[in-house]
Amino acid sequence: MFSYWCSIIIILSFLLNTNADEEKEDKSKKEEYKPIQELIQNVTNGRNKEVRPVNKWDEPVIIYFYFHMTYIQEFDEVAGKLSLNGFFGVQWRDNTVSWDPSEYGASSFTFNEELFWKPTFIMSNPYGEQKILYKDDSVKRVHYTGQIDWFPSDAFDISCQADVTDYPFDTQTCTLAFVLSTYDEKEVILWPTAFITEWFVPHKTWDLVETNLTKIAVPQVANFHMKLKRKPMFFVFNLILPIVLMCILNPFVFLLPADSGERVGFSITVLLAIAVFLTISASGLPAISDPQIPTLSILLFADVAFSGVIVILVITSLRYYLRDENIPVSYLGERFVKICRVLRCGCCCRKGAKGKGDENTDKHESNDSLDISKIKLYGSEYQYRGTNSEEINSFTSKEEITWKNVGEELDFVFGIFSALYMVVAHLLYILGIVLDFPLFS
């Protein structure tokens, strides 16, 4: 039992002596380090911060320059203003600064005041007031090797002229440009290194699709380029699709019976609906005329104008429908009706001939074939000969043609014409967006 307590006492005394020795060593090391204030005073004493930090006057200062973009605040296409947040990383070496880390116990220290030489950058494409990157409240760090790190951050408003020709499927390229002030390339070399977007917060309207940087030698300018693509789905569902759906209604006005008395009212209702909707949605369209107004604006104006044309075509067709039957049909009216009937009958007969099968092939090849290329018009009887088809001759009989028939054929032609416009115009718009082909340049 006695030996047990003796061993415990020996171990405790050994541990106490070890801790005391370590404290003495740490205290001696601390006493060896010089105060940090003495370091700052020795480094900055007698320094002229306006003079380049070089030992030889012909030695240039190399400045490494990069930009880290964090967020896009706003892009005003009409004003040509892009507001974004970010910070720059600026590094250079001060050859007049050095110390022994083991002497002061510090390999670097930070400072807020203007203690050392610092380059001056001026934004070359600001929106509004001139932006100078020099004085700020950011913390700088100087290393014992003379390397100085400076990270100025701010909100930058840059000028960016938007091209909204393909709105809302447009892509914009903007540039944040800073020029090195005062110094030429023999004194200070500007070296852009990176355009970083690791901490970039996605925007709700714009996608950042590409970034790159370039440099201009004289004067020394660092250009940070960014390509932005608009997210179009909101505008597609709230602007484009409603207009297209209302335009689809235009051709159907010619399917309404003329005796219903609803044709003019229907066409005017569609026209007013499109016009009112465009008035409401006009605030969403960028009011830009240079370099070109949006193709969508041209398309929407064409849709409204064509809706007005539809109203005129409906009134024209109804005028023939309601014309006095005692007035004889003119020669041009008869020719128009016959040509339309032949074209429609030819299309229908071709479809019917394909469905009858092989059993009627010989009969079709004899003289009953309704090939329009074999039909000829003879004399003043306006009868089609060279075929035994009683259907075509009954359609083209002079006694059956009335003003109502003229109105019916006008409905057919106007309906086809309006449907073709709707398909062709909107298809050209889509192809122009997909293929990036300037339709209205």
Residue, then its C-alpha position, 0 to 999 in steps of 0.5 A: m500500500f505504501s509503494y502504491w502511494c509513492s508511485i502516484i506521488i512520483i508521477l504527479s511531481f513529474l507531470l508538474n515539472t514538465n508543465a512548468d518547463e513548457e511554460k518557461e519555454d513559451k514565455s521565453k519565446k514570447e519574450e523573444y518576439k518583437p511587438i507587432q506595432e514595431l513591425i508596422q512602424n519599421v515597415t511603413n516608416g519613411r515610406n512614400k505611398e505615391v511612389r511605385p514600390v520597386n528597388k530599380w526604377d526601370e523595374p515594372v510592378i506586375i498586378y494580378f487582377y481578377f473579378h468574382m461576380t456574385y449577383i445580378q441586381e437588375f438589367d434595364e434594357v431600355a436604359g441600357k443599365l446592368s447592375l451587379n455585385g462582386f469583388f475584385g482580387v488585386q495582388w502585387r509585390d512591394n519589393t520595398v517590404s520584407w521582414d523575418p517572420s521568426e523575429y516578429g512571430a507574424s508572416s502577415f498583417t492586415f491594415n485599413e489605412e493607406l499605408f502602402w502604394k496601391p494602383t488606381f483603376i477607373m471603370s471605362n463604361p460606367y452608367g452614371e457617375q465615374k467609378i474609381l477603384y482606389k479608396d475603400d474600407s476593405v481590409k488589405r493584407v501584406h505578407y513578409t515577402g512583400q506580396i499585398d492582397w486587396f479585395p475591393s467589393d462594390a455594386f457596379d452599374i455598367s452601361c450595356q446596350a441591349d439588342v432585343t430583336d429576338y425578345p423574349f428569346d434574346t441573348q445579351t453580352c455585357t462587359l465590365a471594363f476597368v482601365l489602369s490609370t496613370y501608368d504605362e506598361k513599362e511601369v505597371i503591367l496589368w495582368p487579368t487572370a480570371f473571371i470567377t462565378e463560383w459564388f454566383v447566385p442565379h437570377k430569376t430572369w437571366d441565365l449566365v451562360e458564358t464568361n471570359l476576359t480580354k485585355i487591351a494593351v494601350p491603354q491597359v484595360a481589363n475587360f470582363h465579358m458576360k453573356l446573359k440569356r433571358k428565361p422566356m417561359f413567363f413571356v411565352f405563357n403570358l404573352i405569345l400563346p394567348i395572342v396565338l390562340m386568339c389569332i387561331l379564331n380568325p379563320f373560323v369566322f368564315l365557317l359561321p353561317a352567313d344567315s346567323g348574323e354573327r359574323v361581323g360581331f365575331s370578327i370585331t370581338v376577336l379584333l378588340a380582344i387582341a387589341v385590348f390584350l396588347t394594350i395590357s401587355a405593352s408594358g412588358l415589351p421593351a420600348i427600344s427602337d435601336p438597333q431594331i424593335p423586337t420582332l415580336s412587336i412586329l408580329l403582334f402588330a401584324d396580327v392586329a392589322f390582319s384581324g382588321v383585314i379579316v373584318i373587311l373580308v367578312i363584310t365583303s363576303l356578306r355583301y355578296y351573300l345578301r345581294d339581290e338575286n334578280i341582279p345577274v352575276s357578272y362574268l368575272g363572278e361566274r369565272f371565279v365560282k367555276i374555278c373555285r369549284v373545279l379546284r375543290c372538286g378536283c381535290c375531293c375527287r382525287k381523294g375519292a379515287k384513291g379509296k375506291g380500290d383496284e376494281n374501278t381502275d379501268k373505269h377511271e382510266s377510260n373517260d370518267s377520270l376527274d383529272i383537272s388537267k384533262i378538263k377544257l372549257y368550250g364556248s359560251e355554254y361554260q360546260y366542261r367537256g372531255t369528261n363524262s363527270e356530271e358532277i363537275n358539269s352540274f357545279t359549273s352550270k351557268e343557271e346554278i351560279t348565284w350571288k350566294n355561290v359567289g359569297e360561298e366561294l369567297d368564304f372558302v378563299f378568305g378562310i384558306f388565305s387567313a389560315l395560311y397567313m396565321v401558319v406562315a407568319h408564326l412559323l417564320y417567327i419561330l424559324g427566325i428565333v431558332l435559326d437566328f435569321p433576321l426576318f425584318s432586318 
